[in-house]
Amino acid sequence: MPKYNNRFQSPTYLEETIQDENGTTVGSIRIKPSSVLWRPTNAQKFYAVSLDEFSTWITDPATGAKRTTS
């Protein structure tokens, strides 16, 4: 197989904008391999938490998070 000069760059994060039921932007969430970031609307900087901290928090019964059916 020949050596290629060009390649696709995979994204370093996934970012989604979140809107409420009226279509108003609530904020943005960014998922990275090492962390989860949240930025409310009109904020300049993200709030960040490590993926380990997020995993511990979301699986704690006190959060009330439920498993999905799919």
PDB file of N, H, CA, C and O in Angstrom:
ATOM      1  N   MET A   1       0.845  -1.170   0.000  1.00  0.00           N
ATOM      2  CA  MET A   1       0.000   0.000   0.000  1.00  0.00           C
ATOM      3  C   MET A   1       0.898   1.243   0.000  1.00  0.00           C
ATOM      4  O   MET A   1       1.864   1.302   0.760  1.00  0.00           O
ATOM      5  N   PRO A   2       0.593   2.229  -0.837  1.00  0.00           N
ATOM      6  CA  PRO A   2       1.440   3.420  -0.905  1.00  0.00           C
ATOM      7  C   PRO A   2       1.269   4.306   0.328  1.00  0.00           C
ATOM      8  O   PRO A   2       0.226   4.297   0.983  1.00  0.00           O
ATOM      9  N   LYS A   3       2.309   5.064   0.623  1.00  0.00           N
ATOM     10  H   LYS A   3       3.156   5.071   0.091  1.00  0.00           H
ATOM     11  CA  LYS A   3       2.239   6.015   1.728  1.00  0.00           C
ATOM     12  C   LYS A   3       1.472   7.246   1.246  1.00  0.00           C
ATOM     13  O   LYS A   3       1.751   7.774   0.169  1.00  0.00           O
ATOM     14  N   TYR A   4       0.501   7.703   2.050  1.00  0.00           N
ATOM     15  H   TYR A   4       0.274   7.274   2.925  1.00  0.00           H
ATOM     16  CA  TYR A   4      -0.312   8.852   1.672  1.00  0.00           C
ATOM     17  C   TYR A   4       0.280  10.136   2.244  1.00  0.00           C
ATOM     18  O   TYR A   4       0.811  10.147   3.355  1.00  0.00           O
ATOM     19  N   ASN A   5       0.182  11.224   1.466  1.00  0.00           N
ATOM     20  H   ASN A   5      -0.249  11.215   0.563  1.00  0.00           H
ATOM     21  CA  ASN A   5       0.662  12.523   1.913  1.00  0.00           C
ATOM     22  C   ASN A   5      -0.397  13.257   2.725  1.00  0.00           C
ATOM     23  O   ASN A   5      -0.062  14.063   3.593  1.00  0.00           O
ATOM     24  N   ASN A   6      -1.650  12.992   2.455  1.00  0.00           N
ATOM     25  H   ASN A   6      -1.921  12.337   1.750  1.00  0.00           H
ATOM     26  CA  ASN A   6      -2.751  13.677   3.122  1.00  0.00           C
ATOM     27  C   ASN A   6      -3.582  12.672   3.903  1.00  0.00           C
ATOM     28  O   ASN A   6      -3.598  11.479   3.597  1.00  0.00           O
ATOM     29  N   ARG A   7      -4.268  13.178   4.913  1.00  0.00           N
ATOM     30  H   ARG A   7      -4.254  14.146   5.162  1.00  0.00           H
ATOM     31  CA  ARG A   7      -5.141  12.310   5.707  1.00  0.00           C
ATOM     32  C   ARG A   7      -6.289  13.140   6.256  1.00  0.00           C
ATOM     33  O   ARG A   7      -6.224  14.369   6.279  1.00  0.00           O
ATOM     34  N   PHE A   8      -7.344  12.459   6.700  1.00  0.00           N
ATOM     35  H   PHE A   8      -7.397  11.460   6.681  1.00  0.00           H
ATOM     36  CA  PHE A   8      -8.454  13.138   7.363  1.00  0.00           C
ATOM     37  C   PHE A   8      -8.071  13.393   8.811  1.00  0.00           C
ATOM     38  O   PHE A   8      -7.483  12.536   9.471  1.00  0.00           O
ATOM     39  N   GLN A   9      -8.407  14.569   9.292  1.00  0.00           N
ATOM     40  H   GLN A   9      -8.885  15.265   8.756  1.00  0.00           H
ATOM     41  CA  GLN A   9      -8.190  14.876  10.701  1.00  0.00           C
ATOM     42  C   GLN A   9      -9.490  14.602  11.438  1.00  0.00           C
ATOM     43  O   GLN A   9     -10.536  15.157  11.099  1.00  0.00           O
ATOM     44  N   SER A  10      -9.420  13.753  12.437  1.00  0.00           N
ATOM     45  H   SER A  10      -8.571  13.302  12.713  1.00  0.00           H
ATOM     46  CA  SER A  10     -10.635  13.471  13.196  1.00  0.00           C
ATOM     47  C   SER A  10     -10.899  14.623  14.165  1.00  0.00           C
ATOM     48  O   SER A  10      -9.961  15.283  14.613  1.00  0.00           O
ATOM     49  N   PRO A  11     -12.161  14.865  14.488  1.00  0.00           N
ATOM     50  CA  PRO A  11     -12.460  15.970  15.405  1.00  0.00           C
ATOM     51  C   PRO A  11     -11.887  15.696  16.794  1.00  0.00           C
ATOM     52  O   PRO A  11     -11.830  14.549  17.237  1.00  0.00           O
ATOM     53  N   THR A  12     -11.466  16.758  17.472  1.00  0.00           N
ATOM     54  H   THR A  12     -11.512  17.690  17.112  1.00  0.00           H
ATOM     55  CA  THR A  12     -10.914  16.619  18.816  1.00  0.00           C
ATOM     56  C   THR A  12     -12.005  16.732  19.875  1.00  0.00           C
ATOM     57  O   THR A  12     -11.770  16.431  21.046  1.00  0.00           O
ATOM     58  N   TYR A  13     -13.205  17.167  19.467  1.00  0.00           N
ATOM     59  H   TYR A  13     -13.396  17.411  18.516  1.00  0.00           H
ATOM     60  CA  TYR A  13     -14.334  17.247  20.378  1.00  0.00           C
ATOM     61  C   TYR A  13     -15.629  17.273  19.589  1.00  0.00           C
ATOM     62  O   TYR A  13     -15.637  17.501  18.380  1.00  0.00           O
ATOM     63  N   LEU A  14     -16.730  17.033  20.303  1.00  0.00           N
ATOM     64  H   LEU A  14     -16.724  16.848  21.285  1.00  0.00           H
ATOM     65  CA  LEU A  14     -18.069  17.104  19.739  1.00  0.00           C
ATOM     66  C   LEU A  14     -18.799  18.197  20.497  1.00  0.00           C
ATOM     67  O   LEU A  14     -18.835  18.176  21.727  1.00  0.00           O
ATOM     68  N   GLU A  15     -19.383  19.156  19.781  1.00  0.00           N
ATOM     69  H   GLU A  15     -19.354  19.173  18.781  1.00  0.00           H
ATOM     70  CA  GLU A  15     -20.094  20.255  20.433  1.00  0.00           C
ATOM     71  C   GLU A  15     -21.507  20.353  19.890  1.00  0.00           C
ATOM     72  O   GLU A  15     -21.740  20.260  18.685  1.00  0.00           O
ATOM     73  N   GLU A  16     -22.445  20.544  20.807  1.00  0.00           N
ATOM     74  H   GLU A  16     -22.257  20.620  21.786  1.00  0.00           H
ATOM     75  CA  GLU A  16     -23.853  20.687  20.437  1.00  0.00           C
ATOM     76  C   GLU A  16     -24.438  21.894  21.153  1.00  0.00           C
ATOM     77  O   GLU A  16     -24.091  22.177  22.299  1.00  0.00           O
ATOM     78  N   THR A  17     -25.330  22.605  20.466  1.00  0.00           N
ATOM     79  H   THR A  17     -25.611  22.376  19.534  1.00  0.00           H
ATOM     80  CA  THR A  17     -26.066  23.716  21.053  1.00  0.00           C
ATOM     81  C   THR A  17     -27.386  23.171  21.572  1.00  0.00           C
ATOM     82  O   THR A  17     -28.051  22.395  20.885  1.00  0.00           O
ATOM     83  N   ILE A  18     -27.770  23.567  22.774  1.00  0.00           N
ATOM     84  H   ILE A  18     -27.230  24.197  23.332  1.00  0.00           H
ATOM     85  CA  ILE A  18     -28.985  23.071  23.397  1.00  0.00           C
ATOM     86  C   ILE A  18     -30.016  24.194  23.437  1.00  0.00           C
ATOM     87  O   ILE A  18     -29.723  25.314  23.856  1.00  0.00           O
ATOM     88  N   GLN A  19     -31.230  23.869  22.992  1.00  0.00           N
ATOM     89  H   GLN A  19     -31.468  22.959  22.652  1.00  0.00           H
ATOM     90  CA  GLN A  19     -32.330  24.835  22.977  1.00  0.00           C
ATOM     91  C   GLN A  19     -33.468  24.327  23.852  1.00  0.00           C
ATOM     92  O   GLN A  19     -33.642  23.120  24.020  1.00  0.00           O
ATOM     93  N   ASP A  20     -34.246  25.264  24.412  1.00  0.00           N
ATOM     94  H   ASP A  20     -34.104  26.245  24.276  1.00  0.00           H
ATOM     95  CA  ASP A  20     -35.412  24.868  25.205  1.00  0.00           C
ATOM     96  C   ASP A  20     -36.601  24.629  24.284  1.00  0.00           C
ATOM     97  O   ASP A  20     -36.464  24.669  23.061  1.00  0.00           O
ATOM     98  N   GLU A  21     -37.775  24.378  24.875  1.00  0.00           N
ATOM     99  H   GLU A  21     -37.887  24.345  25.868  1.00  0.00           H
ATOM    100  CA  GLU A  21     -38.965  24.047  24.083  1.00  0.00           C
ATOM    101  C   GLU A  21     -39.435  25.183  23.188  1.00  0.00           C
ATOM    102  O   GLU A  21     -40.198  24.954  22.249  1.00  0.00           O
ATOM    103  N   ASN A  22     -38.987  26.414  23.467  1.00  0.00           N
ATOM    104  H   ASN A  22     -38.368  26.599  24.230  1.00  0.00           H
ATOM    105  CA  ASN A  22     -39.360  27.571  22.640  1.00  0.00           C
ATOM    106  C   ASN A  22     -38.330  27.896  21.559  1.00  0.00           C
ATOM    107  O   ASN A  22     -38.496  28.856  20.807  1.00  0.00           O
ATOM    108  N   GLY A  23     -37.281  27.104  21.486  1.00  0.00           N
ATOM    109  H   GLY A  23     -37.146  26.325  22.097  1.00  0.00           H
ATOM    110  CA  GLY A  23     -36.246  27.343  20.497  1.00  0.00           C
ATOM    111  C   GLY A  23     -35.176  28.331  20.941  1.00  0.00           C
ATOM    112  O   GLY A  23     -34.301  28.697  20.157  1.00  0.00           O
ATOM    113  N   THR A  24     -35.244  28.760  22.193  1.00  0.00           N
ATOM    114  H   THR A  24     -35.955  28.462  22.830  1.00  0.00           H
ATOM    115  CA  THR A  24     -34.244  29.677  22.735  1.00  0.00           C
ATOM    116  C   THR A  24     -33.003  28.890  23.148  1.00  0.00           C
ATOM    117  O   THR A  24     -33.110  27.852  23.802  1.00  0.00           O
ATOM    118  N   THR A  25     -31.844  29.380  22.770  1.00  0.00           N
ATOM    119  H   THR A  25     -31.757  30.222  22.239  1.00  0.00           H
ATOM    120  CA  THR A  25     -30.600  28.699  23.112  1.00  0.00           C
ATOM    121  C   THR A  25     -30.339  28.781  24.609  1.00  0.00           C
ATOM    122  O   THR A  25     -30.353  29.862  25.197  1.00  0.00           O
ATOM    123  N   VAL A  26     -30.100  27.618  25.217  1.00  0.00           N
ATOM    124  H   VAL A  26     -30.089  26.740  24.739  1.00  0.00           H
ATOM    125  CA  VAL A  26     -29.817  27.514  26.638  1.00  0.00           C
ATOM    126  C   VAL A  26     -28.311  27.552  26.873  1.00  0.00           C
ATOM    127  O   VAL A  26     -27.840  28.166  27.830  1.00  0.00           O
ATOM    128  N   GLY A  27     -27.558  26.892  25.992  1.00  0.00           N
ATOM    129  H   GLY A  27     -27.940  26.394  25.214  1.00  0.00           H
ATOM    130  CA  GLY A  27     -26.110  26.840  26.124  1.00  0.00           C
ATOM    131  C   GLY A  27     -25.520  25.831  25.165  1.00  0.00           C
ATOM    132  O   GLY A  27     -26.193  25.338  24.259  1.00  0.00           O
ATOM    133  N   SER A  28     -24.247  25.532  25.381  1.00  0.00           N
ATOM    134  H   SER A  28     -23.701  25.932  26.117  1.00  0.00           H
ATOM    135  CA  SER A  28     -23.532  24.565  24.552  1.00  0.00           C
ATOM    136  C   SER A  28     -22.857  23.539  25.440  1.00  0.00           C
ATOM    137  O   SER A  28     -22.370  23.858  26.525  1.00  0.00           O
ATOM    138  N   ILE A  29     -22.834  22.311  24.966  1.00  0.00           N
ATOM    139  H   ILE A  29     -23.229  22.053  24.085  1.00  0.00           H
ATOM    140  CA  ILE A  29     -22.105  21.257  25.666  1.00  0.00           C
ATOM    141  C   ILE A  29     -21.035  20.743  24.715  1.00  0.00           C
ATOM    142  O   ILE A  29     -21.288  20.532  23.528  1.00  0.00           O
ATOM    143  N   ARG A  30     -19.854  20.546  25.245  1.00  0.00           N
ATOM    144  H   ARG A  30     -19.649  20.717  26.209  1.00  0.00           H
ATOM    145  CA  ARG A  30     -18.727  20.053  24.446  1.00  0.00           C
ATOM    146  C   ARG A  30     -18.189  18.806  25.129  1.00  0.00           C
ATOM    147  O   ARG A  30     -17.892  18.821  26.323  1.00  0.00           O
ATOM    148  N   ILE A  31     -18.065  17.722  24.363  1.00  0.00           N
ATOM    149  H   ILE A  31     -18.307  17.710  23.392  1.00  0.00           H
ATOM    150  CA  ILE A  31     -17.567  16.457  24.877  1.00  0.00           C
ATOM    151  C   ILE A  31     -16.178  16.218  24.304  1.00  0.00           C
ATOM    152  O   ILE A  31     -15.986  16.232  23.088  1.00  0.00           O
ATOM    153  N   LYS A  32     -15.219  15.999  25.184  1.00  0.00           N
ATOM    154  H   LYS A  32     -15.376  15.988  26.172  1.00  0.00           H
ATOM    155  CA  LYS A  32     -13.848  15.686  24.794  1.00  0.00           C
ATOM    156  C   LYS A  32     -13.499  14.311  25.359  1.00  0.00           C
ATOM    157  O   LYS A  32     -14.198  13.816  26.243  1.00  0.00           O
ATOM    158  N   PRO A  33     -12.441  13.692  24.867  1.00  0.00           N
ATOM    159  CA  PRO A  33     -12.061  12.388  25.420  1.00  0.00           C
ATOM    160  C   PRO A  33     -11.712  12.439  26.909  1.00  0.00           C
ATOM    161  O   PRO A  33     -11.784  11.421  27.597  1.00  0.00           O
ATOM    162  N   SER A  34     -11.336  13.613  27.405  1.00  0.00           N
ATOM    163  H   SER A  34     -11.277  14.440  26.846  1.00  0.00           H
ATOM    164  CA  SER A  34     -10.911  13.710  28.801  1.00  0.00           C
ATOM    165  C   SER A  34     -11.844  14.520  29.685  1.00  0.00           C
ATOM    166  O   SER A  34     -11.680  14.521  30.906  1.00  0.00           O
ATOM    167  N   SER A  35     -12.838  15.223  29.090  1.00  0.00           N
ATOM    168  H   SER A  35     -12.970  15.222  28.098  1.00  0.00           H
ATOM    169  CA  SER A  35     -13.668  16.099  29.913  1.00  0.00           C
ATOM    170  C   SER A  35     -15.005  16.410  29.250  1.00  0.00           C
ATOM    171  O   SER A  35     -15.215  16.153  28.065  1.00  0.00           O
ATOM    172  N   VAL A  36     -15.902  16.973  30.063  1.00  0.00           N
ATOM    173  H   VAL A  36     -15.731  17.182  31.026  1.00  0.00           H
ATOM    174  CA  VAL A  36     -17.198  17.460  29.604  1.00  0.00           C
ATOM    175  C   VAL A  36     -17.246  18.943  29.950  1.00  0.00           C
ATOM    176  O   VAL A  36     -16.955  19.325  31.083  1.00  0.00           O
ATOM    177  N   LEU A  37     -17.615  19.787  28.974  1.00  0.00           N
ATOM    178  H   LEU A  37     -17.852  19.476  28.054  1.00  0.00           H
ATOM    179  CA  LEU A  37     -17.637  21.228  29.183  1.00  0.00           C
ATOM    180  C   LEU A  37     -19.036  21.773  28.933  1.00  0.00           C
ATOM    181  O   LEU A  37     -19.746  21.293  28.050  1.00  0.00           O
ATOM    182  N   TRP A  38     -19.430  22.775  29.710  1.00  0.00           N
ATOM    183  H   TRP A  38     -18.853  23.165  30.428  1.00  0.00           H
ATOM    184  CA  TRP A  38     -20.735  23.419  29.580  1.00  0.00           C
ATOM    185  C   TRP A  38     -20.535  24.919  29.528  1.00  0.00           C
ATOM    186  O   TRP A  38     -19.801  25.488  30.337  1.00  0.00           O
ATOM    187  N   ARG A  39     -21.199  25.563  28.562  1.00  0.00           N
ATOM    188  H   ARG A  39     -21.795  25.101  27.905  1.00  0.00           H
ATOM    189  CA  ARG A  39     -21.147  27.024  28.462  1.00  0.00           C
ATOM    190  C   ARG A  39     -22.570  27.542  28.337  1.00  0.00           C
ATOM    191  O   ARG A  39     -23.232  27.283  27.332  1.00  0.00           O
ATOM    192  N   PRO A  40     -23.057  28.277  29.349  1.00  0.00           N
ATOM    193  CA  PRO A  40     -24.389  28.870  29.252  1.00  0.00           C
ATOM    194  C   PRO A  40     -24.417  29.923  28.144  1.00  0.00           C
ATOM    195  O   PRO A  40     -23.371  30.430  27.738  1.00  0.00           O
ATOM    196  N   THR A  41     -25.599  30.246  27.664  1.00  0.00           N
ATOM    197  H   THR A  41     -26.449  29.834  27.993  1.00  0.00           H
ATOM    198  CA  THR A  41     -25.756  31.274  26.642  1.00  0.00           C
ATOM    199  C   THR A  41     -25.133  32.586  27.130  1.00  0.00           C
ATOM    200  O   THR A  41     -25.253  32.939  28.303  1.00  0.00           O
ATOM    201  N   ASN A  42     -24.481  33.288  26.239  1.00  0.00           N
ATOM    202  H   ASN A  42     -24.383  33.002  25.286  1.00  0.00           H
ATOM    203  CA  ASN A  42     -23.828  34.581  26.485  1.00  0.00           C
ATOM    204  C   ASN A  42     -22.610  34.501  27.396  1.00  0.00           C
ATOM    205  O   ASN A  42     -22.076  35.541  27.782  1.00  0.00           O
ATOM    206  N   ALA A  43     -22.156  33.309  27.750  1.00  0.00           N
ATOM    207  H   ALA A  43     -22.591  32.465  27.436  1.00  0.00           H
ATOM    208  CA  ALA A  43     -20.930  33.170  28.533  1.00  0.00           C
ATOM    209  C   ALA A  43     -19.755  33.037  27.572  1.00  0.00           C
ATOM    210  O   ALA A  43     -19.898  32.478  26.485  1.00  0.00           O
ATOM    211  N   GLN A  44     -18.610  33.544  27.966  1.00  0.00           N
ATOM    212  H   GLN A  44     -18.494  33.999  28.849  1.00  0.00           H
ATOM    213  CA  GLN A  44     -17.431  33.480  27.102  1.00  0.00           C
ATOM    214  C   GLN A  44     -16.619  32.209  27.323  1.00  0.00           C
ATOM    215  O   GLN A  44     -15.972  31.710  26.402  1.00  0.00           O
ATOM    216  N   LYS A  45     -16.656  31.685  28.553  1.00  0.00           N
ATOM    217  H   LYS A  45     -17.182  32.090  29.302  1.00  0.00           H
ATOM    218  CA  LYS A  45     -15.844  30.521  28.880  1.00  0.00           C
ATOM    219  C   LYS A  45     -16.719  29.356  29.313  1.00  0.00           C
ATOM    220  O   LYS A  45     -17.848  29.528  29.773  1.00  0.00           O
ATOM    221  N   PHE A  46     -16.154  28.159  29.149  1.00  0.00           N
ATOM    222  H   PHE A  46     -15.237  28.019  28.776  1.00  0.00           H
ATOM    223  CA  PHE A  46     -16.832  26.927  29.532  1.00  0.00           C
ATOM    224  C   PHE A  46     -16.575  26.596  30.997  1.00  0.00           C
ATOM    225  O   PHE A  46     -15.542  26.966  31.555  1.00  0.00           O
ATOM    226  N   TYR A  47     -17.521  25.896  31.611  1.00  0.00           N
ATOM    227  H   TYR A  47     -18.360  25.596  31.158  1.00  0.00           H
ATOM    228  CA  TYR A  47     -17.307  25.214  32.877  1.00  0.00           C
ATOM    229  C   TYR A  47     -16.857  23.812  32.492  1.00  0.00           C
ATOM    230  O   TYR A  47     -17.436  23.211  31.587  1.00  0.00           O
ATOM    231  N   ALA A  48     -15.839  23.279  33.155  1.00  0.00           N
ATOM    232  H   ALA A  48     -15.368  23.767  33.890  1.00  0.00           H
ATOM    233  CA  ALA A  48     -15.303  21.977  32.771  1.00  0.00           C
ATOM    234  C   ALA A  48     -15.229  21.038  33.966  1.00  0.00           C
ATOM    235  O   ALA A  48     -15.021  21.459  35.104  1.00  0.00           O
ATOM    236  N   VAL A  49     -15.405  19.762  33.675  1.00  0.00           N
ATOM    237  H   VAL A  49     -15.573  19.420  32.751  1.00  0.00           H
ATOM    238  CA  VAL A  49     -15.235  18.709  34.670  1.00  0.00           C
ATOM    239  C   VAL A  49     -14.587  17.526  33.954  1.00  0.00           C
ATOM    240  O   VAL A  49     -14.888  17.253  32.792  1.00  0.00           O
ATOM    241  N   SER A  50     -13.694  16.829  34.659  1.00  0.00           N
ATOM    242  H   SER A  50     -13.450  17.052  35.602  1.00  0.00           H
ATOM    243  CA  SER A  50     -13.028  15.684  34.029  1.00  0.00           C
ATOM    244  C   SER A  50     -14.052  14.586  33.753  1.00  0.00           C
ATOM    245  O   SER A  50     -15.105  14.533  34.390  1.00  0.00           O
ATOM    246  N   LEU A  51     -13.743  13.734  32.823  1.00  0.00           N
ATOM    247  H   LEU A  51     -12.888  13.777  32.306  1.00  0.00           H
ATOM    248  CA  LEU A  51     -14.638  12.632  32.489  1.00  0.00           C
ATOM    249  C   LEU A  51     -14.804  11.693  33.678  1.00  0.00           C
ATOM    250  O   LEU A  51     -15.889  11.148  33.883  1.00  0.00           O
ATOM    251  N   ASP A  52     -13.747  11.493  34.467  1.00  0.00           N
ATOM    252  H   ASP A  52     -12.866  11.936  34.301  1.00  0.00           H
ATOM    253  CA  ASP A  52     -13.844  10.656  35.665  1.00  0.00           C
ATOM    254  C   ASP A  52     -14.798  11.262  36.686  1.00  0.00           C
ATOM    255  O   ASP A  52     -15.617  10.547  37.263  1.00  0.00           O
ATOM    256  N   GLU A  53     -14.703  12.572  36.916  1.00  0.00           N
ATOM    257  H   GLU A  53     -14.038  13.153  36.447  1.00  0.00           H
ATOM    258  CA  GLU A  53     -15.601  13.242  37.860  1.00  0.00           C
ATOM    259  C   GLU A  53     -17.047  13.182  37.364  1.00  0.00           C
ATOM    260  O   GLU A  53     -17.967  12.953  38.149  1.00  0.00           O
ATOM    261  N   PHE A  54     -17.242  13.388  36.067  1.00  0.00           N
ATOM    262  H   PHE A  54     -16.495  13.574  35.429  1.00  0.00           H
ATOM    263  CA  PHE A  54     -18.586  13.324  35.493  1.00  0.00           C
ATOM    264  C   PHE A  54     -19.171  11.923  35.652  1.00  0.00           C
ATOM    265  O   PHE A  54     -20.332  11.770  36.034  1.00  0.00           O
ATOM    266  N   SER A  55     -18.370  10.907  35.361  1.00  0.00           N
ATOM    267  H   SER A  55     -17.427  11.031  35.052  1.00  0.00           H
ATOM    268  CA  SER A  55     -18.820   9.523  35.462  1.00  0.00           C
ATOM    269  C   SER A  55     -19.217   9.181  36.899  1.00  0.00           C
ATOM    270  O   SER A  55     -20.240   8.534  37.122  1.00  0.00           O
ATOM    271  N   THR A  56     -18.424   9.607  37.857  1.00  0.00           N
ATOM    272  H   THR A  56     -17.593  10.133  37.675  1.00  0.00           H
ATOM    273  CA  THR A  56     -18.745   9.369  39.268  1.00  0.00           C
ATOM    274  C   THR A  56     -20.036  10.078  39.653  1.00  0.00           C
ATOM    275  O   THR A  56     -20.885   9.501  40.332  1.00  0.00           O
ATOM    276  N   TRP A  57     -20.186  11.324  39.223  1.00  0.00           N
ATOM    277  H   TRP A  57     -19.496  11.792  38.671  1.00  0.00           H
ATOM    278  CA  TRP A  57     -21.375  12.108  39.560  1.00  0.00           C
ATOM    279  C   TRP A  57     -22.643  11.525  38.932  1.00  0.00           C
ATOM    280  O   TRP A  57     -23.646  11.351  39.623  1.00  0.00           O
ATOM    281  N   ILE A  58     -22.610  11.221  37.635  1.00  0.00           N
ATOM    282  H   ILE A  58     -21.794  11.361  37.074  1.00  0.00           H
ATOM    283  CA  ILE A  58     -23.823  10.804  36.931  1.00  0.00           C
ATOM    284  C   ILE A  58     -24.301   9.424  37.378  1.00  0.00           C
ATOM    285  O   ILE A  58     -25.495   9.137  37.293  1.00  0.00           O
ATOM    286  N   THR A  59     -23.403   8.568  37.850  1.00  0.00           N
ATOM    287  H   THR A  59     -22.433   8.802  37.920  1.00  0.00           H
ATOM    288  CA  THR A  59     -23.802   7.232  38.289  1.00  0.00           C
ATOM    289  C   THR A  59     -24.158   7.181  39.781  1.00  0.00           C
ATOM    290  O   THR A  59     -24.595   6.140  40.271  1.00  0.00           O
ATOM    291  N   ASP A  60     -23.979   8.280  40.499  1.00  0.00           N
ATOM    292  H   ASP A  60     -23.625   9.126  40.102  1.00  0.00           H
ATOM    293  CA  ASP A  60     -24.342   8.352  41.915  1.00  0.00           C
ATOM    294  C   ASP A  60     -25.873   8.363  42.033  1.00  0.00           C
ATOM    295  O   ASP A  60     -26.526   9.169  41.370  1.00  0.00           O
ATOM    296  N   PRO A  61     -26.451   7.498  42.851  1.00  0.00           N
ATOM    297  CA  PRO A  61     -27.915   7.460  42.992  1.00  0.00           C
ATOM    298  C   PRO A  61     -28.516   8.793  43.438  1.00  0.00           C
ATOM    299  O   PRO A  61     -29.680   9.066  43.146  1.00  0.00           O
ATOM    300  N   ALA A  62     -27.751   9.619  44.133  1.00  0.00           N
ATOM    301  H   ALA A  62     -26.805   9.397  44.370  1.00  0.00           H
ATOM    302  CA  ALA A  62     -28.265  10.900  44.624  1.00  0.00           C
ATOM    303  C   ALA A  62     -28.602  11.871  43.496  1.00  0.00           C
ATOM    304  O   ALA A  62     -29.383  12.799  43.709  1.00  0.00           O
ATOM    305  N   THR A  63     -28.033  11.685  42.299  1.00  0.00           N
ATOM    306  H   THR A  63     -27.399  10.932  42.126  1.00  0.00           H
ATOM    307  CA  THR A  63     -28.328  12.589  41.188  1.00  0.00           C
ATOM    308  C   THR A  63     -29.706  12.337  40.592  1.00  0.00           C
ATOM    309  O   THR A  63     -30.281  13.220  39.955  1.00  0.00           O
ATOM    310  N   GLY A  64     -30.232  11.143  40.796  1.00  0.00           N
ATOM    311  H   GLY A  64     -29.765  10.426  41.313  1.00  0.00           H
ATOM    312  CA  GLY A  64     -31.534  10.813  40.229  1.00  0.00           C
ATOM    313  C   GLY A  64     -31.476  10.442  38.761  1.00  0.00           C
ATOM    314  O   GLY A  64     -32.521  10.293  38.127  1.00  0.00           O
ATOM    315  N   ALA A  65     -30.276  10.289  38.199  1.00  0.00           N
ATOM    316  H   ALA A  65     -29.427  10.410  38.714  1.00  0.00           H
ATOM    317  CA  ALA A  65     -30.138   9.911  36.792  1.00  0.00           C
ATOM    318  C   ALA A  65     -30.617   8.480  36.593  1.00  0.00           C
ATOM    319  O   ALA A  65     -30.348   7.608  37.420  1.00  0.00           O
ATOM    320  N   LYS A  66     -31.314   8.246  35.516  1.00  0.00           N
ATOM    321  H   LYS A  66     -31.533   8.954  34.845  1.00  0.00           H
ATOM    322  CA  LYS A  66     -31.867   6.931  35.212  1.00  0.00           C
ATOM    323  C   LYS A  66     -31.201   6.371  33.955  1.00  0.00           C
ATOM    324  O   LYS A  66     -30.767   7.125  33.085  1.00  0.00           O
ATOM    325  N   ARG A  67     -31.128   5.070  33.871  1.00  0.00           N
ATOM    326  H   ARG A  67     -31.480   4.457  34.578  1.00  0.00           H
ATOM    327  CA  ARG A  67     -30.607   4.424  32.664  1.00  0.00           C
ATOM    328  C   ARG A  67     -31.626   4.559  31.536  1.00  0.00           C
ATOM    329  O   ARG A  67     -32.835   4.551  31.770  1.00  0.00           O
ATOM    330  N   THR A  68     -31.124   4.683  30.323  1.00  0.00           N
ATOM    331  H   THR A  68     -30.143   4.690  30.133  1.00  0.00           H
ATOM    332  CA  THR A  68     -32.024   4.780  29.178  1.00  0.00           C
ATOM    333  C   THR A  68     -32.499   3.387  28.791  1.00  0.00           C
ATOM    334  O   THR A  68     -31.894   2.382  29.165  1.00  0.00           O
ATOM    335  N   THR A  69     -33.588   3.343  28.039  1.00  0.00           N
ATOM    336  H   THR A  69     -34.080   4.159  27.735  1.00  0.00           H
ATOM    337  CA  THR A  69     -34.124   2.047  27.608  1.00  0.00           C
ATOM    338  C   THR A  69     -33.439   1.528  26.365  1.00  0.00           C
ATOM    339  O   THR A  69     -33.577   0.351  26.032  1.00  0.00           O
ATOM    340  N   SER A  70     -32.705   2.376  25.673  1.00  0.00           N
ATOM    341  H   SER A  70     -32.592   3.332  25.943  1.00  0.00           H
ATOM    342  CA  SER A  70     -32.016   1.890  24.461  1.00  0.00           C
ATOM    343  C   SER A  70     -30.529   1.936  24.612  1.00  0.00           C
ATOM    344  O   SER A  70     -29.803   1.564  23.691  1.00  0.00           O
TER     345      SER A  70
END
